[in-house]
Amino acid sequence: MAWTRNEIAARIAADIPKGWVVNIGVGMPTLVPGFIPDDREVLFQSENGILGMVALGPKESPDPELIDAGKRPIAVRPGGSFFESSLSFSMIRGGHIDLGIVGALQISRAGDIANWRTDEKMIGGIGGAADVCSGVKNLWVAMLHVTDTGELKLLDRCSYPLTAAAVVDRVYSDLAVLERSDDQWQVVSLAPGVSLAQASGATGFPIKGPD
Amino acid sequence: MNDAIRDVSDAMTIAVGGFGGAGFPEELVRALEDQGRKDLVIISNNAARFERLINSGAVSQIICSFPFGGASATLRESIANAGVELKLLPQGTLSECLRAAGSGLGGVLTRVGFGTSFAEGRSIINVDGTDFILEPPLSADFAFVHAELADRWGNLSMRGTARNFNLVMAMAAATTIAEANQVVEVGHISPDGCDVPGIFVDAVVQCSNLRDARDIRFGLDT
């Protein structure tokens, strides 16, 4: 049984150590904070200028001046802070953020990531994706292993325009958790009932079985 | 508002603060829509809130990082129909190039975009063995910014994530106009709580409609 989106998010959350500062991208990554236990202090940064972002409580009303990078209403935890954009990206580019969690359209064997548009002529928004992918200490990707139509997303080379080159450290998919070292990929774990042969067949480059 | 922006003329570059609706100078932009200018260059993180300005034929170019989310079909059409040139920069590069212009610096050396299409046509500078993309500074004739509080010296105080691009837009422009939910006496804004020192701001206007009357939308497309 492949992992569901929530199970992928929970799997990522389980691997985030106490004390890390984490930037989360749009889509599946936004599910991750919900799986961090209350007693583990993890600080979430959003590039529009907040450290210590938390979900809006059920009784709190949305504030138009308090949003995340996906423009959804949020709240701030005690110990959080607000700041302007250039300082926010100094945190991101300057290696001060422990982890970035992003979605992806394609990942290459060399760790390249394409996650903002599918061809050069398309009008798309890069937003903060290139900064986050290039700047964070660790980059983990939350994604489905193949597309809805069965096309591979983990490829020898990306065919879509790159967001950043040679940056991906781990992939958390519905089939497996994979870790990269240069152009070598190792399976950290497989989803229940998924064989190494199945995961390999859904991956466009060689992957090594779990130790 | 109309009076505050009377010196904006055709073909000027206008830097506009805000991220989505947060900290966006809605009233100054509405006034600009009424002004009937042509060939404006807009620098702002998002493009979605300039749809009326684009449809009126006032805009020739938009420099931004995230023009709009996937569902903005009408804006996509507007940009195509009006022949607006979209120039995309990674968000951190956009803010840093504005900061560089406002800081008297000759550009930004960044690794962001290296090995991607964002490096095309750029000079590559090697510093101690590492290659960087050289991005030129980004300046503007006018900046429009939004604050919670402003005083007549131009000191600004923001709330929450409304700070965003407002500081760098104010720094990068020859003339900065700030709209504020509340214009207060000099001394009311604590020196500890001043987000934009008045030195970067040239004029301050009181918003006529407080936040509750602003066009508040949440979600990716705003």
Interface residues (C-beta under 8 A of the other chain):
Chain A: V26 S46 E47 N48 G49 I50 P62 D63 P64 E65 L66 I67 D68 A69 G70 K71 R72 P73 V76 F82 F83 E84 S85 S86 S88 F89 I92 R93 D112 E120 I123 G125 I126 G127 G128 A129 A130 D131 S134 G135 P161 L162 T163 A164 A165 A166
Chain B: F19 G20 G21 A22 G23 N45 C64 S65 F66 P67 F68 G69 R76 I79 L86 L88 L89 P90 Q91 G92 T93 S95 E96 L98 R99 T110 R111 V112 G113 F114 G115 T116 S117 F118 E148 M158 R159 G160 T161 A162 R163 N164 F165 N166 L167 V168 D195 R211 R214 I216 R217 F218 G219 L220 T222
